[in-house]
Amino acid sequence: MDDSGSTVPRRQLGRYLRELRENAYVTVSAAAKELEWSAPRIWRYETGQVPMHPNDVEAMCRVYGATRETIETMRALARETKAHGWWHSYGSAIKDWFKLYVGLEAAATRIRHYEVNLVPGLLQTVDYMTEVIATDHPQLSEAERRAKVEVRLHRQRLLARAIPRAPHLEVVLDEAVLRRPLRDRAAMGRQLEALLVAGQRHNVGLRVLPLSAGVFRWAQAGTFTVLEFPTDVREPEPTTIYMDGPCGAVYLDKAHEIQTYEDAWRSLGERARGADESRELIHAIAREMTDEA
């Protein structure tokens, strides 16, 4: 098996190719016959075991009746499967409709998130996400901003779903996140109260890293998310590290990369306040926000 770079893009490509084949009602054996390939070759592609050449991807897409736009997007993703590292750039040839992170988030059984600057999207109130989106995207119309809010609210549903079982979310928030107010300080107070409510859910753990905690291991990593997936399946997803920014996102899933972020998470856990102390701190800051509003 090829060991260069992240396996995330080729696993994602395999899922899309399988979906295209199944939606076209084409069996693996029928596809193999049409392409003059072996069935195991298609299976290796669909399970992301090997990188793919863009021409092979196009050949498969044509058999499944894919559109030209889909073919070009699949070819772009195939080129990424050969990269030594993978940086997914928003607005590049890999179209937005891939929604890679959202799909991984929805499939995860455990999500660990360390946040330096903002309340995590899964825990944001409508007021909070509205201001963040408006600040980041001042050029958007009101309708476009509302659409982004709806997407974020839809993501939040996964914490309350029954089937499949909702993932367990563990969050460590830098204290600076709690003290960085919205323009509407009363709305920020309500966001902090919402964090307190969220922290009472059976599948949400919330802790605060106080400003007095000092430097933790690999602090330069900044905000990151660790996604873990079901293990009782034939082809389990490996643990994946996710980080993003205004221009794109990086996905890491090599053993040494995961270990680095496990070390960072362990160091954070040693310095963060416990759940009860964290609740007290959030409550105190919320009271300050309310008094100042």
Residue pairs with C-beta under 8 A, 6 or more apart in sequence:
1 49
1 50
2 50
2 51
4 82
4 83
4 84
5 82
5 83
5 84
5 85
5 86
6 85
6 86
6 251
6 252
6 253
6 254
7 48
7 238
7 253
8 86
8 100
8 104
8 240
8 251
8 253
9 77
9 80
9 81
9 83
9 86
9 88
9 251
10 48
10 50
10 51
10 52
10 81
11 47
11 48
11 237
12 48
12 77
12 98
12 100
12 103
13 45
13 48
13 52
13 57
13 74
13 77
13 78
13 81
14 45
14 46
14 47
14 48
15 46
15 48
16 74
16 77
16 98
17 45
17 46
17 57
17 60
17 61
17 64
17 74
18 46
20 60
20 61
20 64
20 66
20 70
21 28
21 31
21 46
21 60
21 64
23 64
24 63
24 64
24 65
26 34
26 63
26 64
28 39
28 42
28 43
29 39
31 37
31 42
31 60
31 63
31 64
32 38
32 39
32 41
32 42
34 63
35 42
35 59
35 60
35 63
42 60
44 50
45 52
45 56
45 60
47 235
48 235
51 78
51 81
51 82
52 78
52 81
53 78
54 74
54 75
54 76
54 78
54 79
56 78
57 71
57 74
57 75
57 77
57 78
58 71
58 74
58 75
61 70
61 71
61 74
62 71
66 74
69 95
72 93
73 93
73 94
73 95
73 98
76 92
76 93
76 94
77 94
77 98
80 86
80 88
80 94
85 250
86 250
86 251
87 248
87 249
87 250
88 94
88 100
88 248
88 249
88 250
88 251
89 247
89 248
90 96
90 247
90 248
90 249
92 248
100 249
100 251
101 242
101 244
101 249
102 155
104 227
104 237
104 240
104 242
105 111
105 155
105 158
105 167
105 227
106 158
107 229
107 230
107 237
108 167
108 227
108 228
108 229
109 165
109 167
109 168
109 228
109 229
109 230
110 167
110 168
110 170
110 226
110 227
110 228
111 122
111 167
111 168
111 169
111 170
111 225
111 226
111 227
111 228
112 170
112 171
112 225
112 226
112 228
112 265
113 120
113 122
113 169
113 170
113 171
113 172
113 223
113 224
113 225
113 226
114 171
114 172
114 174
114 209
114 223
114 224
114 225
114 264
114 265
114 268
115 171
115 172
115 173
115 174
115 177
115 223
116 174
116 176
116 177
116 222
116 223
117 174
117 176
117 177
117 180
117 223
118 124
118 132
118 177
118 180
119 128
119 173
119 177
119 191
119 195
120 171
120 173
121 129
121 152
121 155
121 156
122 155
122 156
122 158
122 159
122 169
123 156
123 171
123 194
123 195
123 198
123 204
123 206
124 132
124 152
124 156
124 191
125 187
125 190
125 191
125 194
126 149
126 153
127 182
127 184
127 187
127 190
127 191
128 182
128 187
128 188
128 191
129 148
129 149
129 152
130 145
130 149
131 182
131 183
131 184
131 187
133 140
133 145
133 148
133 149
134 140
134 145
136 246
137 144
137 145
137 148
140 148
158 166
158 167
159 166
159 167
159 169
159 201
159 203
159 204
160 166
166 203
167 203
168 203
168 204
168 205
169 203
169 204
169 205
170 204
170 205
171 204
171 205
171 206
171 207
172 207
172 208
172 209
172 265
172 268
172 269
172 272
173 195
173 206
173 207
173 208
173 209
174 208
174 209
174 211
175 208
175 209
175 210
175 211
175 281
176 211
178 192
178 208
178 281
178 282
178 285
179 285
181 188
181 289
182 188
182 191
184 293
185 289
185 292
185 293
186 289
186 290
186 293
188 289
189 286
189 287
189 289
189 290
189 293
192 282
192 283
192 285
192 286
192 289
193 286
195 206
195 282
196 279
196 282
196 283
196 286
198 204
198 206
199 205
199 206
199 275
199 278
199 279
199 282
205 275
206 275
206 278
206 279
206 282
207 269
207 272
207 273
207 274
207 275
207 278
208 272
208 273
208 277
208 278
208 281
208 282
209 216
209 268
209 271
209 272
209 273
210 272
210 273
210 281
213 271
213 272
214 271
216 264
216 267
216 268
216 270
216 271
217 263
217 264
217 266
217 267
218 260
218 261
218 263
218 264
218 267
219 264
221 243
221 260
221 261
221 264
222 243
223 243
224 241
224 242
224 243
224 261
224 264
225 241
225 242
225 243
226 239
226 240
226 241
226 242
226 258
226 261
226 262
226 265
227 239
227 240
227 241
227 242
228 239
229 236
229 237
229 238
229 239
229 240
230 236
230 237
238 253
238 258
239 253
239 258
240 251
240 252
240 253
241 251
241 252
241 253
241 257
241 258
241 261
242 249
242 250
242 251
242 252
243 249
243 250
244 250
252 258
252 261
272 278
273 281
